[in-house]
Amino acid sequence: MVVSVVLGQGQEKRVMSIIQDDENVVAGRNGVKELFKSGKPIDKIYIQRGIEESFASFVRKSAQAIHVPVTVADKSRLDELARNHQGVVALLPIRKYVTVDEILHSAYEKGEKPFIVISDGISDPQNLGALIRCAECAGVHGIIIPKHNAATITAAVSKSSAGALEHMLISKVNSVAAAIDDLKDRNIWVYGLEADGSDYREAKFDSGTAVVLGSEGSGMSRLVRERCDFVLSIPMYGKVNSLNVSTAASIVLFKAAESLKVSR
């Protein structure tokens, strides 16, 4: 948990002065150091591969103390996030995350069977935003995303969601596999979407449902796939053998929505 503190006027100015045009990005070594001092919530930190170990160690220890994940990435990835980053970029959350319990409660309040989407390592912010948009349009109650090695909720995700993020509950978890185990203990059936599964049109979706979408490159991890009750696929009729993650999700989610009879 990140502990929030009341900032002094000068300290607040120092932190805000290094926030980039993207309102949730803090870049540069002095900026990130001030951010650690400020107590402001931090979503994720990127450090450049190959930077001196003394600074990398400082970032890791500071982040570990407040339970913030650190990702080592190539310079090109940090260049995409910020200008003049000096090898370190911090992302601030642009919205509050909720617990999985809160997502389930939102479904039960409506008298509906839970309808959940799980991202297992989707790394591209545009893809995550598009997935959120598809999920919201299909009546999904909430989305579970991993804390590590995946896209989190940033301004780019919000923009790609075309406003859908404002209507979607998002839970960020340490382990997708553990989250799936928890859902199954609550009598929610888990459907993974992969290229070699059974035809999605044969799935009944007649009880609480969670649909898992894997990463763009390698799909679901082995541990996550093993925990799925069913693995589904979408028949391909052309020469290209796969769909964009959000496109594939929309096909299956609207099929599930019809069966679950979600309300609007």
PEDAGI-V228725 format. One record per backbone hydrogen bond with DSSP energy under -0.5 kcal/mol. NH is the residue of the N-H (numbers start at 1). CO is the residue of the C=O. If there is no record, write none. Layout:
BEGIN
nh:NH co:CO
nh:NH co:CO
END
This chain:
BEGIN
nh:4 co:2
nh:7 co:5
nh:12 co:8
nh:13 co:9
nh:14 co:10
nh:15 co:11
nh:16 co:12
nh:17 co:13
nh:18 co:14
nh:18 co:15
nh:19 co:16
nh:20 co:25
nh:23 co:21
nh:25 co:22
nh:26 co:90
nh:27 co:18
nh:28 co:85
nh:28 co:88
nh:32 co:28
nh:33 co:29
nh:34 co:30
nh:35 co:31
nh:36 co:32
nh:37 co:33
nh:38 co:34
nh:39 co:35
nh:40 co:35
nh:43 co:91
nh:44 co:91
nh:45 co:69
nh:46 co:89
nh:47 co:71
nh:48 co:87
nh:49 co:73
nh:51 co:48
nh:55 co:52
nh:56 co:52
nh:57 co:53
nh:58 co:54
nh:59 co:55
nh:60 co:56
nh:61 co:57
nh:62 co:58
nh:63 co:59
nh:64 co:60
nh:65 co:61
nh:66 co:62
nh:66 co:63
nh:67 co:64
nh:68 co:63
nh:69 co:43
nh:71 co:45
nh:73 co:47
nh:73 co:71
nh:77 co:74
nh:78 co:74
nh:79 co:75
nh:80 co:76
nh:81 co:77
nh:82 co:78
nh:88 co:85
nh:89 co:46
nh:90 co:26
nh:91 co:44
nh:92 co:24
nh:94 co:153
nh:98 co:170
nh:103 co:99
nh:104 co:100
nh:105 co:101
nh:106 co:102
nh:107 co:103
nh:108 co:104
nh:109 co:105
nh:110 co:106
nh:110 co:107
nh:111 co:108
nh:112 co:107
nh:116 co:209
nh:117 co:142
nh:118 co:211
nh:119 co:144
nh:120 co:118
nh:120 co:213
nh:121 co:119
nh:125 co:123
nh:128 co:124
nh:129 co:125
nh:130 co:126
nh:131 co:127
nh:132 co:128
nh:133 co:129
nh:134 co:130
nh:135 co:131
nh:136 co:132
nh:137 co:133
nh:138 co:134
nh:139 co:136
nh:140 co:135
nh:141 co:115
nh:142 co:115
nh:143 co:169
nh:144 co:117
nh:145 co:171
nh:147 co:173
nh:151 co:122
nh:154 co:152
nh:158 co:154
nh:159 co:155
nh:160 co:156
nh:161 co:157
nh:162 co:159
nh:163 co:158
nh:164 co:161
nh:166 co:163
nh:167 co:164
nh:168 co:165
nh:169 co:141
nh:171 co:143
nh:173 co:145
nh:173 co:171
nh:179 co:175
nh:180 co:176
nh:181 co:177
nh:182 co:178
nh:183 co:179
nh:184 co:180
nh:185 co:181
nh:186 co:182
nh:186 co:183
nh:187 co:184
nh:188 co:183
nh:189 co:187
nh:189 co:208
nh:191 co:189
nh:191 co:210
nh:192 co:190
nh:192 co:230
nh:193 co:212
nh:194 co:192
nh:194 co:232
nh:197 co:194
nh:198 co:231
nh:200 co:233
nh:202 co:199
nh:203 co:200
nh:209 co:114
nh:210 co:189
nh:211 co:116
nh:212 co:191
nh:212 co:210
nh:213 co:118
nh:214 co:193
nh:215 co:120
nh:215 co:219
nh:219 co:215
nh:225 co:221
nh:226 co:222
nh:227 co:223
nh:227 co:224
nh:228 co:224
nh:228 co:225
nh:229 co:190
nh:230 co:190
nh:232 co:192
nh:233 co:198
nh:235 co:233
nh:248 co:244
nh:249 co:245
nh:250 co:246
nh:251 co:247
nh:252 co:248
nh:253 co:249
nh:254 co:250
nh:255 co:251
nh:256 co:252
nh:257 co:253
nh:258 co:254
nh:259 co:255
nh:260 co:256
nh:261 co:257
nh:262 co:257
END
